Amino acid sequence: PAFRRFISYSDRLEGEAYDANTDTETTFKDKQGSHYFLELKITGEPNPLVSVMVNNRERAAFTSERVLLEVSPGDIIEIAGEKYDGNATVTVVSVHEQLKYPPVGAAVTTFSTNELLGWVALK
């Protein structure tokens, strides 16, 4: 009925042509191609069985106490601890000045699992 036209946006589009071939893409246009850095530190001894995954791809292992990562806005950062039979705590120790998230001091502990550290976001 006519009342639905006020509630649903899709009903307002009913009967209108939809151009599926538009060249649109959701991006961070002003930040596209920009990279930012953050540094992570593992508590205790370095452990190469604990690694950092960015967008579901392994990017670095903790062969040393600290890892420096190059990230972009919208990246998903996880700590992969499933190969390590124990607990590992990873802390963000420094970030690029324009990064809002993850903040310095953010930490996750893995229990032989993968743990989400968060999404990269700008201020």
N, C-alpha and C positions, 0 to 999 in steps of 0.2 A: 504494500500500500504506500500512499504518499508519505506517511510518517517515517518510513525507513530511509527516505532520501535525506532526512536531516541527521540521521544517526550514522549511517554507513557511507563512507567515502567511495567504496567500490560500487555501490548502487548508483551514485552520481555519475560514475564513468560508464555505466551500462549503456550499450548502444553506440559508444564513441569508439572510433578506430584507435587501435593501439599499435604504435610503431615499435616492433620488437628489435629493429635493427639500428637503434640509435647508438651513437658512439659515446656513451656515458660510462663512467667508471667512478666508483667511490674511492677517493684517495685523500691523502694529506697533501694537497697540491702545493702548498707553500713549503712543506717540509719534505716532499718527495725527493729521494736521493740524499737526504741529510742523514748522517749517522752520529750516534752519540755513544759515549763510553760509560761503562760501570764496572766496578771492581768488586769481586766476591772473595770471601776468605772462608776456608774450612777450619773449624775448631779442631785442635789436636794435630796429629800427624797428617801430612799430605797422603792422599789415597787415590790412585789412578782408577779405582773401581767406581768412584763417585764422579759423575760428570754433569755438565751443564748442557741442557737442551734448549735451543731457541727455535720456536715454531716446529716442534717435534723432530728436530734434527740435532744430533750431537755436535756441539761446537767446541767444547773444551773439557779436559779431564783435570782433576786436581793432582797433577804430578808434582806441583809445588803448593805451598800454602795459599797463594793468591792466584786468581784468574782475572784477566782483563778482557772484557767482552765489548764488541762493537754491536750496537743494537739500533733499531729504527722504531719510530712510533708505531704502536700496535703489535709489536712482537710479544709473543708469549714465552716466558722464561720458566723452565722447570729444572729441578734438581733431580737427577736420575741416580737413585741409590739402590736399585733392585739387584745389581750385580754384587753389592757389598752386603755381607751377612752381619750387619750390625747397624748402629745408629751413627749418623753423621749430621752435624749441624753446620749450615752455611749461612753466612751473614753478609749483607751488603755493606761494604766499608767506604766506598766513595762512588759518587755519581756525577755526571755532567751537570753543570749549573742549570741547564734548561729542562732537566728531567724532574718531573713531579713524582713519578712512581716507577720503580720501587724506591722508597726513601732509604737514606742511610740508616742503618740499624735494623732494617727488616731482616728477619731470620726464619729459616725453616729447618726442621729436623726430619730426616728420612729414617724410616724404620724398615729397611730393605724394600722400599717402595719409591715411586716417583712422587715428588711433591711440587705443587705449583707455587712458584715465588710470586708471580703476577704478570700483569701486562705492562708494557712500557708506555708511559703517558707523559706528555709535555706539560709544562706550567702554563 
